[in-house]
Amino acid sequence: MAQPGPGEVHTTQAIQPAHANSRGELSAGQLLKWIDATACLAAEKHAGVSCVTASVDDIQFEETARVGQVITIKAKVTRAFSTSMEISIKVTVQDMLTGTEKLISVAFCTFVAKSVGNEKIHLKPVTLLTEQDHVEHNLASERRKVRLQHEDTLKNLMKENSKYDDLSCGEEEGAVSTRGTFVQSIELVLPPHANHHGNTFGGQIMAWMEMVATISASRLCPAHPLLKSVDMFKFRGPSTVGDRLVFNAIVNNTFQTCVEVGVSVEAFDCQEWSEGRGRHINSAFLIYNAVDDKEEPITFPRIKPVSKESLSNGNVEDFKKLAAKSGWEVTSALEKIKIHTLEEHDILSVWVEKQVEKPAHLAYHLLSDFTKRPLWDPHYVSCEVIDWVSADDQICYITCPVVNGDKPKDLVILVSRRRPLKDSNTYMVAVKSVILPSVPPSPQYVRSEITCAGFLIHATDSSSCTVSYFNQISASILPYFAGNLGGWSKSIEETALSCIRFIENATDDGSVSMI
């Protein structure tokens, strides 16, 4: 093997059982850790200062490696910009018994040099020794443009796709829901997970992302998922020892023998954890193949298209319109509660305004978790999260108590949670009923409906807030609001008081202490 040149590092690893998955193959997560560490060594060899991972480009995995084989990773700085560098990665595997060597992957990643104190960083140019060095140096500039445009490209694709939201899509026979493929994992960052800067090791984060994505893919059908490619890991911010990292993964779509899994990562320090305010630090799309126990390729089932009723953006916009309506009339006013109503043709809307002696972020943390709703709302017997549209949009199944001797009611709702924008201090939780084919009406219940409802939580100061609950009352919900809605509603008042007690009795870390 030739000696590494300037800005180049070679590492060799013997694959041990601890590095392998249940099939005796090198874990993709372990390989990502080795790749990141080797690339970092090359970056720091060129820069002469500490460096951190900014992104890892699309990775294709051409071969697998097994216990007993040897992995060689070659990392080389192809071009240096002012404070960042592109590093090329080549991974090969060698069988020690036969001497056969195969290419596993070729990839590119970007590292950023960290300044020391107030010293300004300006990286030296890369020394180009061969014709291939010159080629890669020129191509690096084009690849950098692609990276910078990556996020805008995704946004444009999403925008273009939204044009087809109003088209009705028939369900294919045999299509399945992604219900059950959602996976959430929480990791506490400990010193062994940190790099030599004290930040969470980028390779470790990628390995955890690969782990939850693999679990998600395996839940779609019984098989052994094999990671084939990754669509760019982009590190949007750092995390440190002591952070809690929340990984959310769900199957997005299938393509015959491939399945795409989306993964997002949020970081929380201790205070952010108690307040429910995370920092989005990474996201990626991972593509898997799968084989059965006989090593035969698996064909994945088709995914049911997301129905128009389930679109979270529409849910939030409808709720904003309801909250912004004018013409509300005060029908009841107590010390901490004010009830407003709005009549429009045959639609009756209720606005319940509550003064709560707890911070807005805590009220949002408690009220946005609908599984806690039965603890304070007598109109809910149970609430279960049955599916996820995104990290902030979930589908819940709710059962209600018997009223007037009739059958109990149940609901399937979409809950969309939104934290304040930079220029706002208002939290939002929007709710509406959705149609989910996997949860058809049951003969034991009468399927009810929420047309539009939710909470607006506005910070009054650092220790108190105003919680406003809005609901467009449909005929199926009306029996739960006993009393005269034109003036005084005993049922609404009691529920509002119960809600206030629920929030004010909670501890600062969000634990519930009902009295």
Disulfide bonds with the S-S distance in Angstrom:
none
